Structures are given as C-alpha cells and as structure tokens.
C-alpha cells in the first residue's frame, strides 16, 4: 500500500514539474507588449493641448491639431 502512495506522489510531482517547465518556456517566447505602443508618437494639439497620435493629427506647417475644428484659424 505504501508503495502505491509513493508512486502516486512521484507522478504528481513530475506532472507539476513538467507544468512549471512548460510555463517557463511559454513566458520566454512571449513577445514584448511595449513594441506596438512605442511606435506611435503622440503630438500635442496647438489649440487645446490634447495629445493625439501623429498619424491622426492634422498638420498645418509646423503646427499639429487634434481636429479640423482646431486647425481652422480663429475668426
Ligand atoms: Zn485641439
């Protein structure tokens, strides 16, 4: 009876070790999440100061604007 328990414990421990090893391998292969956010440059709107992605900002000369409303010259 004691042998059976010992065998069961050994099996459980080895399964646990394999699980930990697989998890460690998965974490090593994961890509860094910061890569996508770093490529997007934020620029402040010259009218209201709101930060918008450079691709979405409206550029007039050296100035960046968040919307067409703010890009219009004041009347
Ligand atoms: Zn604005």
PDB file of the backbone (N, CA, C, O) and the ligand in Angstrom, with CONECT records:
HET     ZN  A 101       1
ATOM      1  N   UNK A   1       0.828  -1.203   0.000  1.00  0.00           N
ATOM      2  CA  UNK A   1       0.000   0.000   0.000  1.00  0.00           C
ATOM      3  C   UNK A   1       0.867   1.260   0.000  1.00  0.00           C
ATOM      4  O   UNK A   1       0.576   2.226  -0.706  1.00  0.00           O
ATOM      5  N   UNK A   2       1.934   1.237   0.801  1.00  0.00           N
ATOM      6  CA  UNK A   2       2.822   2.389   0.904  1.00  0.00           C
ATOM      7  C   UNK A   2       3.488   2.685  -0.442  1.00  0.00           C
ATOM      8  O   UNK A   2       3.692   3.845  -0.800  1.00  0.00           O
ATOM      9  N   UNK A   3       3.825   1.625  -1.183  1.00  0.00           N
ATOM     10  CA  UNK A   3       4.474   1.772  -2.486  1.00  0.00           C
ATOM     11  C   UNK A   3       3.565   2.505  -3.467  1.00  0.00           C
ATOM     12  O   UNK A   3       4.015   3.326  -4.266  1.00  0.00           O
ATOM     13  N   UNK A   4       2.287   2.189  -3.384  1.00  0.00           N
ATOM     14  CA  UNK A   4       1.304   2.801  -4.288  1.00  0.00           C
ATOM     15  C   UNK A   4       1.208   4.307  -4.047  1.00  0.00           C
ATOM     16  O   UNK A   4       1.135   5.100  -4.986  1.00  0.00           O
ATOM     17  N   UNK A   5       1.209   4.681  -2.759  1.00  0.00           N
ATOM     18  CA  UNK A   5       1.145   6.112  -2.396  1.00  0.00           C
ATOM     19  C   UNK A   5       2.403   6.825  -2.885  1.00  0.00           C
ATOM     20  O   UNK A   5       2.333   7.926  -3.432  1.00  0.00           O
ATOM     21  N   UNK A   6       3.540   6.190  -2.682  1.00  0.00           N
ATOM     22  CA  UNK A   6       4.821   6.769  -3.109  1.00  0.00           C
ATOM     23  C   UNK A   6       4.838   6.982  -4.617  1.00  0.00           C
ATOM     24  O   UNK A   6       5.308   8.008  -5.109  1.00  0.00           O
ATOM     25  N   UNK A   7       4.320   6.005  -5.335  1.00  0.00           N
ATOM     26  CA  UNK A   7       4.267   6.078  -6.791  1.00  0.00           C
ATOM     27  C   UNK A   7       3.366   7.230  -7.239  1.00  0.00           C
ATOM     28  O   UNK A   7       3.683   7.957  -8.180  1.00  0.00           O
ATOM     29  N   UNK A   8       2.245   7.378  -6.547  1.00  0.00           N
ATOM     30  CA  UNK A   8       1.277   8.438  -6.859  1.00  0.00           C
ATOM     31  C   UNK A   8       1.883   9.820  -6.613  1.00  0.00           C
ATOM     32  O   UNK A   8       1.717  10.737  -7.418  1.00  0.00           O
ATOM     33  N   UNK A   9       2.584   9.954  -5.492  1.00  0.00           N
ATOM     34  CA  UNK A   9       3.225  11.228  -5.144  1.00  0.00           C
ATOM     35  C   UNK A   9       4.295  11.577  -6.183  1.00  0.00           C
ATOM     36  O   UNK A   9       4.394  12.724  -6.619  1.00  0.00           O
ATOM     37  N   UNK A  10       5.078  10.599  -6.568  1.00  0.00           N
ATOM     38  CA  UNK A  10       6.130  10.813  -7.572  1.00  0.00           C
ATOM     39  C   UNK A  10       5.521  11.280  -8.897  1.00  0.00           C
ATOM     40  O   UNK A  10       6.053  12.170  -9.559  1.00  0.00           O
ATOM     41  N   UNK A  11       4.402  10.665  -9.266  1.00  0.00           N
ATOM     42  CA  UNK A  11       3.712  11.008 -10.508  1.00  0.00           C
ATOM     43  C   UNK A  11       3.198  12.452 -10.451  1.00  0.00           C
ATOM     44  O   UNK A  11       3.330  13.205 -11.416  1.00  0.00           O
ATOM     45  N   UNK A  12       2.621  12.820  -9.327  1.00  0.00           N
ATOM     46  CA  UNK A  12       2.080  14.175  -9.145  1.00  0.00           C
ATOM     47  C   UNK A  12       3.193  15.215  -9.213  1.00  0.00           C
ATOM     48  O   UNK A  12       3.042  16.261  -9.845  1.00  0.00           O
ATOM     49  N   UNK A  13       4.304  14.919  -8.560  1.00  0.00           N
ATOM     50  CA  UNK A  13       5.440  15.850  -8.545  1.00  0.00           C
ATOM     51  C   UNK A  13       6.023  16.017  -9.950  1.00  0.00           C
ATOM     52  O   UNK A  13       6.359  17.129 -10.357  1.00  0.00           O
ATOM     53  N   UNK A  14       6.139  14.922 -10.682  1.00  0.00           N
ATOM     54  CA  UNK A  14       6.697  15.006 -12.041  1.00  0.00           C
ATOM     55  C   UNK A  14       5.761  15.778 -12.971  1.00  0.00           C
ATOM     56  O   UNK A  14       6.218  16.544 -13.819  1.00  0.00           O
ATOM     57  N   UNK A  15       4.469  15.579 -12.813  1.00  0.00           N
ATOM     58  CA  UNK A  15       3.489  16.319 -13.617  1.00  0.00           C
ATOM     59  C   UNK A  15       3.572  17.817 -13.324  1.00  0.00           C
ATOM     60  O   UNK A  15       3.489  18.650 -14.228  1.00  0.00           O
ATOM     61  N   UNK A  16       3.739  18.140 -12.028  1.00  0.00           N
ATOM     62  CA  UNK A  16       3.849  19.531 -11.605  1.00  0.00           C
ATOM     63  C   UNK A  16       5.121  20.166 -12.176  1.00  0.00           C
ATOM     64  O   UNK A  16       5.115  21.321 -12.602  1.00  0.00           O
ATOM     65  N   UNK A  17       6.209  19.390 -12.175  1.00  0.00           N
ATOM     66  CA  UNK A  17       7.487  19.878 -12.708  1.00  0.00           C
ATOM     67  C   UNK A  17       7.378  20.155 -14.206  1.00  0.00           C
ATOM     68  O   UNK A  17       7.901  21.156 -14.698  1.00  0.00           O
ATOM     69  N   UNK A  18       6.702  19.270 -14.925  1.00  0.00           N
ATOM     70  CA  UNK A  18       6.513  19.448 -16.374  1.00  0.00           C
ATOM     71  C   UNK A  18       5.682  20.700 -16.654  1.00  0.00           C
ATOM     72  O   UNK A  18       5.962  21.454 -17.586  1.00  0.00           O
ATOM     73  N   UNK A  19       4.658  20.902 -15.831  1.00  0.00           N
ATOM     74  CA  UNK A  19       3.794  22.073 -15.979  1.00  0.00           C
ATOM     75  C   UNK A  19       4.595  23.371 -15.815  1.00  0.00           C
ATOM     76  O   UNK A  19       4.467  24.308 -16.602  1.00  0.00           O
ATOM     77  N   UNK A  20       5.428  23.390 -14.760  1.00  0.00           N
ATOM     78  CA  UNK A  20       6.258  24.562 -14.491  1.00  0.00           C
ATOM     79  C   UNK A  20       7.241  24.803 -15.629  1.00  0.00           C
ATOM     80  O   UNK A  20       7.483  25.947 -16.012  1.00  0.00           O
ATOM     81  N   UNK A  21       7.804  23.737 -16.165  1.00  0.00           N
ATOM     82  CA  UNK A  21       8.792  23.840 -17.240  1.00  0.00           C
ATOM     83  C   UNK A  21       8.154  24.401 -18.509  1.00  0.00           C
ATOM     84  O   UNK A  21       8.733  25.237 -19.203  1.00  0.00           O
ATOM     85  N   UNK A  22       6.931  23.911 -18.793  1.00  0.00           N
ATOM     86  CA  UNK A  22       6.210  24.389 -19.983  1.00  0.00           C
ATOM     87  C   UNK A  22       5.846  25.864 -19.845  1.00  0.00           C
ATOM     88  O   UNK A  22       5.931  26.626 -20.808  1.00  0.00           O
ATOM     89  N   UNK A  23       5.437  26.262 -18.630  1.00  0.00           N
ATOM     90  CA  UNK A  23       5.068  27.658 -18.390  1.00  0.00           C
ATOM     91  C   UNK A  23       6.284  28.565 -18.583  1.00  0.00           C
ATOM     92  O   UNK A  23       6.181  29.638 -19.177  1.00  0.00           O
ATOM     93  N   UNK A  24       7.414  28.131 -18.085  1.00  0.00           N
ATOM     94  CA  UNK A  24       8.659  28.888 -18.225  1.00  0.00           C
ATOM     95  C   UNK A  24       9.053  29.061 -19.682  1.00  0.00           C
ATOM     96  O   UNK A  24       9.535  30.121 -20.082  1.00  0.00           O
ATOM     97  N   UNK A  25       8.843  28.011 -20.475  1.00  0.00           N
ATOM     98  CA  UNK A  25       9.164  28.082 -21.905  1.00  0.00           C
ATOM     99  C   UNK A  25       8.238  29.049 -22.626  1.00  0.00           C
ATOM    100  O   UNK A  25       8.676  29.786 -23.510  1.00  0.00           O
ATOM    101  N   UNK A  26       6.953  29.052 -22.253  1.00  0.00           N
ATOM    102  CA  UNK A  26       5.967  29.937 -22.877  1.00  0.00           C
ATOM    103  C   UNK A  26       6.288  31.401 -22.601  1.00  0.00           C
ATOM    104  O   UNK A  26       6.173  32.246 -23.488  1.00  0.00           O
ATOM    105  N   UNK A  27       6.693  31.698 -21.358  1.00  0.00           N
ATOM    106  CA  UNK A  27       6.998  33.081 -20.994  1.00  0.00           C
ATOM    107  C   UNK A  27       8.227  33.596 -21.724  1.00  0.00           C
ATOM    108  O   UNK A  27       8.344  34.792 -21.988  1.00  0.00           O
ATOM    109  N   UNK A  28       9.136  32.700 -22.048  1.00  0.00           N
ATOM    110  CA  UNK A  28      10.351  33.108 -22.770  1.00  0.00           C
ATOM    111  C   UNK A  28      10.040  33.468 -24.219  1.00  0.00           C
ATOM    112  O   UNK A  28      10.684  34.347 -24.793  1.00  0.00           O
ATOM    113  N   UNK A  29       9.050  32.790 -24.818  1.00  0.00           N
ATOM    114  CA  UNK A  29       8.733  33.009 -26.231  1.00  0.00           C
ATOM    115  C   UNK A  29       7.758  34.172 -26.449  1.00  0.00           C
ATOM    116  O   UNK A  29       7.546  34.608 -27.581  1.00  0.00           O
ATOM    117  N   UNK A  30       7.167  34.671 -25.353  1.00  0.00           N
ATOM    118  CA  UNK A  30       6.214  35.784 -25.481  1.00  0.00           C
ATOM    119  C   UNK A  30       6.895  37.037 -26.019  1.00  0.00           C
ATOM    120  O   UNK A  30       8.018  37.364 -25.636  1.00  0.00           O
ATOM    121  N   UNK A  31       6.204  37.723 -26.901  1.00  0.00           N
ATOM    122  CA  UNK A  31       6.744  38.965 -27.464  1.00  0.00           C
ATOM    123  C   UNK A  31       6.498  40.123 -26.501  1.00  0.00           C
ATOM    124  O   UNK A  31       5.480  40.142 -25.809  1.00  0.00           O
ATOM    125  N   UNK A  32       7.402  41.073 -26.450  1.00  0.00           N
ATOM    126  CA  UNK A  32       7.162  42.226 -25.566  1.00  0.00           C
ATOM    127  C   UNK A  32       5.970  43.048 -26.032  1.00  0.00           C
ATOM    128  O   UNK A  32       5.826  43.341 -27.219  1.00  0.00           O
ATOM    129  N   UNK A  33       5.111  43.420 -25.070  1.00  0.00           N
ATOM    130  CA  UNK A  33       3.868  44.135 -25.404  1.00  0.00           C
ATOM    131  C   UNK A  33       4.107  45.612 -25.707  1.00  0.00           C
ATOM    132  O   UNK A  33       3.258  46.271 -26.307  1.00  0.00           O
ATOM    133  N   UNK A  34       5.255  46.126 -25.296  1.00  0.00           N
ATOM    134  CA  UNK A  34       5.518  47.554 -25.440  1.00  0.00           C
ATOM    135  C   UNK A  34       5.846  47.962 -26.878  1.00  0.00           C
ATOM    136  O   UNK A  34       5.841  49.150 -27.202  1.00  0.00           O
ATOM    137  N   UNK A  35       6.132  46.983 -27.739  1.00  0.00           N
ATOM    138  CA  UNK A  35       6.591  47.299 -29.092  1.00  0.00           C
ATOM    139  C   UNK A  35       5.564  48.108 -29.889  1.00  0.00           C
ATOM    140  O   UNK A  35       5.929  49.064 -30.573  1.00  0.00           O
ATOM    141  N   UNK A  36       4.275  47.729 -29.805  1.00  0.00           N
ATOM    142  CA  UNK A  36       3.251  48.402 -30.596  1.00  0.00           C
ATOM    143  C   UNK A  36       2.982  49.822 -30.108  1.00  0.00           C
ATOM    144  O   UNK A  36       2.686  50.710 -30.908  1.00  0.00           O
ATOM    145  N   UNK A  37       3.084  50.039 -28.794  1.00  0.00           N
ATOM    146  CA  UNK A  37       2.794  51.361 -28.244  1.00  0.00           C
ATOM    147  C   UNK A  37       3.962  52.324 -28.432  1.00  0.00           C
ATOM    148  O   UNK A  37       3.767  53.538 -28.471  1.00  0.00           O
ATOM    149  N   UNK A  38       5.163  51.790 -28.547  1.00  0.00           N
ATOM    150  CA  UNK A  38       6.335  52.650 -28.691  1.00  0.00           C
ATOM    151  C   UNK A  38       6.419  53.267 -30.085  1.00  0.00           C
ATOM    152  O   UNK A  38       6.969  54.356 -30.251  1.00  0.00           O
ATOM    153  N   UNK A  39       5.874  52.573 -31.087  1.00  0.00           N
ATOM    154  CA  UNK A  39       5.993  53.048 -32.463  1.00  0.00           C
ATOM    155  C   UNK A  39       5.085  54.244 -32.735  1.00  0.00           C
ATOM    156  O   UNK A  39       5.299  54.980 -33.698  1.00  0.00           O
ATOM    157  N   UNK A  40       4.055  54.444 -31.875  1.00  0.00           N
ATOM    158  CA  UNK A  40       3.108  55.523 -32.089  1.00  0.00           C
ATOM    159  C   UNK A  40       3.543  56.781 -31.338  1.00  0.00           C
ATOM    160  O   UNK A  40       3.561  56.807 -30.108  1.00  0.00           O
ATOM    161  N   UNK A  41       3.890  57.813 -32.086  1.00  0.00           N
ATOM    162  CA  UNK A  41       4.324  59.070 -31.482  1.00  0.00           C
ATOM    163  C   UNK A  41       3.121  59.979 -31.243  1.00  0.00           C
ATOM    164  O   UNK A  41       2.262  60.142 -32.109  1.00  0.00           O
ATOM    165  N   UNK A  42       3.081  60.562 -30.058  1.00  0.00           N
ATOM    166  CA  UNK A  42       1.984  61.455 -29.712  1.00  0.00           C
ATOM    167  C   UNK A  42       2.429  62.907 -29.865  1.00  0.00           C
ATOM    168  O   UNK A  42       3.532  63.278 -29.463  1.00  0.00           O
ATOM    169  N   UNK A  43       1.553  63.722 -30.454  1.00  0.00           N
ATOM    170  CA  UNK A  43       1.852  65.148 -30.611  1.00  0.00           C
ATOM    171  C   UNK A  43       0.730  65.968 -29.967  1.00  0.00           C
ATOM    172  O   UNK A  43      -0.440  65.594 -30.052  1.00  0.00           O
ATOM    173  N   UNK A  44       1.083  67.083 -29.325  1.00  0.00           N
ATOM    174  CA  UNK A  44       0.046  67.910 -28.699  1.00  0.00           C
ATOM    175  C   UNK A  44      -0.639  68.838 -29.692  1.00  0.00           C
ATOM    176  O   UNK A  44      -0.002  69.343 -30.616  1.00  0.00           O
ATOM    177  N   UNK A  45      -1.931  69.063 -29.505  1.00  0.00           N
ATOM    178  CA  UNK A  45      -2.684  69.993 -30.336  1.00  0.00           C
ATOM    179  C   UNK A  45      -2.275  71.424 -29.966  1.00  0.00           C
ATOM    180  O   UNK A  45      -2.192  71.760 -28.785  1.00  0.00           O
ATOM    181  N   UNK A  46      -2.026  72.245 -30.952  1.00  0.00           N
ATOM    182  CA  UNK A  46      -1.600  73.626 -30.703  1.00  0.00           C
ATOM    183  C   UNK A  46      -2.737  74.489 -30.154  1.00  0.00           C
ATOM    184  O   UNK A  46      -2.496  75.544 -29.567  1.00  0.00           O
ATOM    185  N   UNK A  47      -3.962  74.039 -30.345  1.00  0.00           N
ATOM    186  CA  UNK A  47      -5.129  74.816 -29.888  1.00  0.00           C
ATOM    187  C   UNK A  47      -5.524  74.467 -28.449  1.00  0.00           C
ATOM    188  O   UNK A  47      -5.660  75.355 -27.607  1.00  0.00           O
ATOM    189  N   UNK A  48      -5.708  73.171 -28.169  1.00  0.00           N
ATOM    190  CA  UNK A  48      -6.201  72.770 -26.851  1.00  0.00           C
ATOM    191  C   UNK A  48      -5.196  71.962 -26.035  1.00  0.00           C
ATOM    192  O   UNK A  48      -5.423  71.710 -24.851  1.00  0.00           O
ATOM    193  N   UNK A  49      -4.091  71.554 -26.651  1.00  0.00           N
ATOM    194  CA  UNK A  49      -3.064  70.819 -25.915  1.00  0.00           C
ATOM    195  C   UNK A  49      -3.310  69.331 -25.800  1.00  0.00           C
ATOM    196  O   UNK A  49      -2.534  68.624 -25.157  1.00  0.00           O
ATOM    197  N   UNK A  50      -4.377  68.844 -26.414  1.00  0.00           N
ATOM    198  CA  UNK A  50      -4.705  67.411 -26.371  1.00  0.00           C
ATOM    199  C   UNK A  50      -3.682  66.625 -27.179  1.00  0.00           C
ATOM    200  O   UNK A  50      -3.320  67.012 -28.290  1.00  0.00           O
ATOM    201  N   UNK A  51      -3.216  65.502 -26.601  1.00  0.00           N
ATOM    202  CA  UNK A  51      -2.236  64.670 -27.299  1.00  0.00           C
ATOM    203  C   UNK A  51      -2.940  63.674 -28.218  1.00  0.00           C
ATOM    204  O   UNK A  51      -3.810  62.920 -27.782  1.00  0.00           O
ATOM    205  N   UNK A  52      -2.561  63.680 -29.471  1.00  0.00           N
ATOM    206  CA  UNK A  52      -3.136  62.777 -30.469  1.00  0.00           C
ATOM    207  C   UNK A  52      -2.010  62.030 -31.180  1.00  0.00           C
ATOM    208  O   UNK A  52      -0.898  62.551 -31.268  1.00  0.00           O
ATOM    209  N   UNK A  53      -2.273  60.803 -31.698  1.00  0.00           N
ATOM    210  CA  UNK A  53      -1.248  60.095 -32.464  1.00  0.00           C
ATOM    211  C   UNK A  53      -0.832  60.907 -33.687  1.00  0.00           C
ATOM    212  O   UNK A  53      -1.668  61.530 -34.342  1.00  0.00           O
ATOM    213  N   UNK A  54       0.455  60.895 -33.987  1.00  0.00           N
ATOM    214  CA  UNK A  54       0.992  61.714 -35.077  1.00  0.00           C
ATOM    215  C   UNK A  54       0.286  61.452 -36.407  1.00  0.00           C
ATOM    216  O   UNK A  54       0.096  62.374 -37.200  1.00  0.00           O
ATOM    217  N   UNK A  55      -0.110  60.178 -36.658  1.00  0.00           N
ATOM    218  CA  UNK A  55      -0.785  59.829 -37.915  1.00  0.00           C
ATOM    219  C   UNK A  55      -2.181  60.440 -38.005  1.00  0.00           C
ATOM    220  O   UNK A  55      -2.665  60.733 -39.099  1.00  0.00           O
ATOM    221  N   UNK A  56      -2.835  60.634 -36.842  1.00  0.00           N
ATOM    222  CA  UNK A  56      -4.195  61.180 -36.823  1.00  0.00           C
ATOM    223  C   UNK A  56      -4.221  62.700 -36.699  1.00  0.00           C
ATOM    224  O   UNK A  56      -5.265  63.315 -36.911  1.00  0.00           O
ATOM    225  N   UNK A  57      -3.110  63.302 -36.365  1.00  0.00           N
ATOM    226  CA  UNK A  57      -3.062  64.751 -36.172  1.00  0.00           C
ATOM    227  C   UNK A  57      -3.140  65.470 -37.523  1.00  0.00           C
ATOM    228  O   UNK A  57      -2.653  64.975 -38.539  1.00  0.00           O
ATOM    229  N   UNK A  58      -3.768  66.650 -37.503  1.00  0.00           N
ATOM    230  CA  UNK A  58      -3.858  67.473 -38.712  1.00  0.00           C
ATOM    231  C   UNK A  58      -2.685  68.446 -38.671  1.00  0.00           C
ATOM    232  O   UNK A  58      -2.539  69.242 -37.744  1.00  0.00           O
ATOM    233  N   UNK A  59      -1.854  68.355 -39.710  1.00  0.00           N
ATOM    234  CA  UNK A  59      -0.638  69.173 -39.729  1.00  0.00           C
ATOM    235  C   UNK A  59      -0.806  70.364 -40.665  1.00  0.00           C
ATOM    236  O   UNK A  59      -1.167  70.219 -41.833  1.00  0.00           O
ATOM    237  N   UNK A  60      -0.538  71.520 -40.128  1.00  0.00           N
ATOM    238  CA  UNK A  60      -0.517  72.733 -40.946  1.00  0.00           C
ATOM    239  C   UNK A  60       0.798  73.426 -40.621  1.00  0.00           C
ATOM    240  O   UNK A  60       0.979  73.993 -39.543  1.00  0.00           O
ATOM    241  N   UNK A  61       1.704  73.362 -41.582  1.00  0.00           N
ATOM    242  CA  UNK A  61       3.033  73.919 -41.339  1.00  0.00           C
ATOM    243  C   UNK A  61       3.745  73.126 -40.258  1.00  0.00           C
ATOM    244  O   UNK A  61       3.900  71.910 -40.361  1.00  0.00           O
ATOM    245  N   UNK A  62       4.177  73.831 -39.220  1.00  0.00           N
ATOM    246  CA  UNK A  62       4.846  73.190 -38.089  1.00  0.00           C
ATOM    247  C   UNK A  62       3.875  72.870 -36.963  1.00  0.00           C
ATOM    248  O   UNK A  62       4.263  72.302 -35.942  1.00  0.00           O
ATOM    249  N   UNK A  63       2.605  73.239 -37.153  1.00  0.00           N
ATOM    250  CA  UNK A  63       1.621  73.052 -36.083  1.00  0.00           C
ATOM    251  C   UNK A  63       0.822  71.762 -36.258  1.00  0.00           C
ATOM    252  O   UNK A  63       0.520  71.345 -37.376  1.00  0.00           O
ATOM    253  N   UNK A  64       0.489  71.144 -35.132  1.00  0.00           N
ATOM    254  CA  UNK A  64      -0.349  69.936 -35.111  1.00  0.00           C
ATOM    255  C   UNK A  64      -1.663  70.251 -34.427  1.00  0.00           C
ATOM    256  O   UNK A  64      -1.701  70.966 -33.425  1.00  0.00           O
ATOM    257  N   UNK A  65      -2.740  69.710 -34.978  1.00  0.00           N
ATOM    258  CA  UNK A  65      -4.061  69.936 -34.386  1.00  0.00           C
ATOM    259  C   UNK A  65      -4.791  68.607 -34.223  1.00  0.00           C
ATOM    260  O   UNK A  65      -4.579  67.672 -34.995  1.00  0.00           O
ATOM    261  N   UNK A  66      -5.666  68.534 -33.196  1.00  0.00           N
ATOM    262  CA  UNK A  66      -6.380  67.296 -32.906  1.00  0.00           C
ATOM    263  C   UNK A  66      -7.560  67.102 -33.851  1.00  0.00           C
ATOM    264  O   UNK A  66      -7.922  65.966 -34.157  1.00  0.00           O
ATOM    265  N   UNK A  67      -8.167  68.194 -34.319  1.00  0.00           N
ATOM    266  CA  UNK A  67      -9.337  68.101 -35.192  1.00  0.00           C
ATOM    267  C   UNK A  67      -9.329  69.246 -36.200  1.00  0.00           C
ATOM    268  O   UNK A  67      -8.572  70.207 -36.062  1.00  0.00           O
ATOM    269  N   UNK A  68     -10.175  69.127 -37.208  1.00  0.00           N
ATOM    270  CA  UNK A  68     -10.295  70.183 -38.218  1.00  0.00           C
ATOM    271  C   UNK A  68     -10.795  71.485 -37.590  1.00  0.00           C
ATOM    272  O   UNK A  68     -10.439  72.585 -38.013  1.00  0.00           O
ATOM    273  N   UNK A  69     -11.641  71.315 -36.556  1.00  0.00           N
ATOM    274  CA  UNK A  69     -12.186  72.470 -35.836  1.00  0.00           C
ATOM    275  C   UNK A  69     -11.077  73.354 -35.272  1.00  0.00           C
ATOM    276  O   UNK A  69     -11.140  74.581 -35.343  1.00  0.00           O
ATOM    277  N   UNK A  70     -10.055  72.695 -34.705  1.00  0.00           N
ATOM    278  CA  UNK A  70      -8.949  73.429 -34.093  1.00  0.00           C
ATOM    279  C   UNK A  70      -7.913  73.876 -35.121  1.00  0.00           C
ATOM    280  O   UNK A  70      -7.123  74.780 -34.853  1.00  0.00           O
ATOM    281  N   UNK A  71      -7.914  73.256 -36.277  1.00  0.00           N
ATOM    282  CA  UNK A  71      -6.946  73.609 -37.318  1.00  0.00           C
ATOM    283  C   UNK A  71      -7.350  74.906 -38.021  1.00  0.00           C
ATOM    284  O   UNK A  71      -6.525  75.590 -38.627  1.00  0.00           O
ATOM    285  N   UNK A  72      -8.658  75.227 -37.920  1.00  0.00           N
ATOM    286  CA  UNK A  72      -9.147  76.455 -38.567  1.00  0.00           C
ATOM    287  C   UNK A  72      -8.596  77.693 -37.855  1.00  0.00           C
ATOM    288  O   UNK A  72      -8.501  77.713 -36.628  1.00  0.00           O
ATOM    289  N   UNK A  73      -8.241  78.706 -38.609  1.00  0.00           N
ATOM    290  CA  UNK A  73      -7.747  79.930 -37.961  1.00  0.00           C
ATOM    291  C   UNK A  73      -8.873  80.642 -37.236  1.00  0.00           C
ATOM    292  O   UNK A  73     -10.002  80.649 -37.726  1.00  0.00           O
ATOM    293  N   UNK A  74      -8.604  81.241 -36.088  1.00  0.00           N
ATOM    294  CA  UNK A  74      -9.668  81.941 -35.328  1.00  0.00           C
ATOM    295  C   UNK A  74     -10.205  83.147 -36.081  1.00  0.00           C
ATOM    296  O   UNK A  74      -9.454  83.895 -36.706  1.00  0.00           O
ATOM    297  N   UNK A  75     -11.539  83.322 -36.007  1.00  0.00           N
ATOM    298  CA  UNK A  75     -12.164  84.426 -36.753  1.00  0.00           C
ATOM    299  C   UNK A  75     -12.056  85.740 -35.972  1.00  0.00           C
ATOM    300  O   UNK A  75     -12.525  86.777 -36.441  1.00  0.00           O
TER     301      UNK A  75
HETATM  302 ZN    ZN A 101      -7.354  70.578 -30.205  1.00  0.00          ZN
END
